[in-house]
Amino acid sequence: MTSTIPTTMKAAVIEEGHKFSIKSHPIPPVGDNDILVKTVAVALNPTDWKHIDSAAIPGSSSGVGSAVKTLSVGQQVAGFVHGSTFANEGAFAEYVKTPADLVWPIPEGVSSHEEAATIGLAFWTAAQALFHPIRLGLVEPPSNTDKKEWVFVYGGSTAIGQCTVRLADLTGYKVVATASPRNFGLVKAATGGTLAKAVDTISERDPQRICAESMGPAGGEVVLVSSPVPEATRRADVAFKPTLIYTSLGRESTFAGTMHFPVSEEDRAHMISFPKKVPGLVKSGAVKSLPIKAWDGGLDGLADGLQYMREGKVSAEKIVYRL
């Protein structure tokens, strides 16, 4: 990096009372294995406002969503960080520190930073749910499965759902997706009772029940993006497997003061290996950006976008800010 980097920056900083403000914040210190990057565009995720409303630590910088950044030497990279938890880590800032092995270089052919920003938290959550050995353990791209196997995605229109559908389809799996509680019967009919794998992108009580009841007579496994709900199903032959992408980032954390997430070396190893494949997949067109809802205002406009998400107005698109 050059000597022109300032000592402070503008950032969304968590305050008491579950709120944040845009203020001056120290440039995060960079360790031997980190890179400091200048933020160009960020995409919002539901977990952003959920962290602020229930789990954010005062003094931490906010933004747990995707961030696209430009190095001083001109290289463009994309990734995500876990904000609202650590004072020196958050995407809603002019500069972001991140481990160098957890970003992917943006190849030629991506038309905008905003597009690259959408290939972030939701994308990596989908990849972890589908391909991690202790989640569904499916065949990873660019390889293809030789099995005629179904994958059910509950909440297919969400960002995680869209990424899950695309990645599963990319590797040759047959995908059925729904966002309606009344359609699990259609899932059974479509899969001929052979369904054994599912990803629940909503993970509330009813979706968990529907995923379990959609499984064939041999049972199966359902990856959840939240904790299992007690008694969501009576089926003992269906295993719920929670996944949380933050366990791959190399820092332990606590959510809402009660849920502790230790560092998982296995999750981190998978996270390090998969980004190496992404530039080629993006360049070939196999992986595409999510639909974008551009929001003006930069950091000063974050509150409006987060409130829009909080009110449930976002559907099948990503709110993206250019900083």
Helices and strands as residue ranges (DSSP letters): E 8-15, E 19-26, E 34-43, H 46-50, I 51-55, E 66-70, E 76-80, E 95-99, G 100-102, E 104-105, H 113-117, H 121-131, E 150-154, H 159-170, E 174-178, G 181-183, H 184-191, E 197-200, H 205-214, E 220-224, E 238-242, G 245-248, E 253-255, E 259-261, H 265-273, G 274-277, H 278-284, E 292-295, G 298-301, H 302-310, E 318-322
